[in-house]
Amino acid sequence: MTYKKLIDRISEEYCIDLLSKEEDIEIQDIAFIDNKHGNASKNTLYFGYDKQITNIAPPSQCILARTEETASPISGRGNIALVAEDSLFAIFNTAKNLIETTRGEGIYEELTALADETQNLEAVIDAASVRLGNFLVFCDMNFKIIASSVSIPVLDPLWKENTVQGYCGYEFISEVKELSSIRNASPTTSAVEVTCSQSPYRKLSSKVFHNKTQIGFLLMIEGENHLLPSHYEMLSTISRVISNTIAYYTPDFFEETSRYHELLYDMLIGAPAKDIMPRLIGLHFPAKMLVLFLRPTRYLGQQFLKNHTSKNLKAIIPGTHVTYHKSGMAAVIPLKEDAEMTAELLELLKDFSMKEYVRIGISHSFTSIESFAGHFDQAYTALELGQKLKTEELICRYQDYQIFDLLSEVKNSEKLGRYCHPALAVLRQYDHANNSKLYKTLCVYIEKGCNIKLTSESLFIHRNSLVYRLDRITEICCIDLTDINTLFLLRLSYLIDRYNELNTSMEWG
């Protein structure tokens, strides 16, 4: 019930003088003013006496009793009303009954109508969170976060981290499953309080079912608003709305996942080897394989990845197994035992990426599925670095980016400049002063393996012009381009420049 509706209802029986009215906030609870109300919740309506706030700012929502002791007028911002002193406690009891009886009123109809209007689970979760007055998150049975509220933030550090990464770690999941309140919970939507020794925030959990099978759970985390008795019933009601919303508007949620999918996902969230090894029995992985990480280049939704991209990838590369992680799809694809990434396979993936609107990161090859998580990191990192370096390529191979992965381990990237050969700074200054292109010339020359023919063709200049430029470079920088150590340092320096994006702002025409 909002402040305005409450005042209108109370005004039918009692005389109320409205002093100030601002935002019409939903009221979740009522309380008396005490010396701690400086930390008051904006969703709580406070009752007290005007003399209690003569020298302090009143709560944002309050009803105050007039006393003869207070001569100065009440000032403050928010929703403030005055009532007769002898009616304060009667009004308090009336307000309490009104709030408790109407708190969950109409929530099922309201959220169901919103689901029909938006066909969006996130919108329903967010609206439900506002009604509860606390953060709300919906997870599937793997503790992957499907939707969470945005209007009300999470204060619990543990769940703040989970929400950012989009899933819960394996160790975290194992500990939660051992909580007595979880193990003893009934197989219904009835909400139960979940306590955790590592967090001071109280939580309510309610199971979500479909056709009598649990498909996930709702978790309300206490924040600015305290956990109330009415939250139990409201969360149970919201659970039923979520079940219906998923059934009607996200039917892919119920797709049966394979043992391969479950195993690969658990490996990505940190399942220990002792839990993984027994589950490998009966599963067959290639003798040699790669990990791909696929992320859409345009927003088509997770459903598109599952219903189209995944099926099409399995069709063109038989023996592929997939799971979903970090807003993308992880895939294990087979290689021939005596071959690495062939030109044919690379072209196949390039064509696939254009048709499916995805970018693909590719790991090194490996032979043991126990190495899957580490090679997923390679594929994921290749894609991230490819985007960071603003490459237009849809295919990002880790072998092309692993030096940048090494450079990224330096916490302060600006310090990388100290490892650059001084010749690069000399050439940049010379080019700027003379409108020349010696910096780029040396870069291409080294990239082409110091081959005069390939370098001149790449730069579209005559070989004699290239030889002249190289002579000027050795003269200006006092370097020996036949020395292998010098060439290594120069190559590394250009890679550092590229990583720091120093050369992206230069005109290389």
Buried (B, 14 or more C-beta within 10 A) or exposed (E): BEBEBBBEBBEEEBEBEBBBEEEEBBBBBBBEBEEEBEEBBBBBBBBBBBBBBEEEEBBBBBBBBBEEEBEEEBEBEBBBBBBBBEBBEBBBEBBBEBBBEBBBEEBBEBBBEBBEEBEBBBBBBBBBBBBBBBBBBBBBEBBBBBBBBEEBEBBBEBBEEBBEEEBBBBEBBBBBEEBEBEEEBEEEBBBBBBEBEEBEBBBBBBBBBBEEEEBBBBBBBBBBBBBBEBBBBBBBBBBBBBBBBBBEBBEEBEEEBEEBBBBBBBBBBBBEEEEBEEBEEEEEBBEBBBBBBBBBEEEBEBEBBBBEBBEEBBEEBEEBBBBBBBEBBBBBBBBEEEEEBEEEBEEEBBEBBEEBBBBBBBBBBBEEBBBBBEBBBBBBBBBBBBEEBEBEEBBBBBBBBBBBBEBBEEEEEEEBBEEBBEBBBBBBEBBEEEEBBBBBBBBBBBBBEEEBEBBBEBBEBEEEEBEEBBEBBBEBBEBEBEEEEBBEBBBBBBBBBBBBEBBEEBEEE
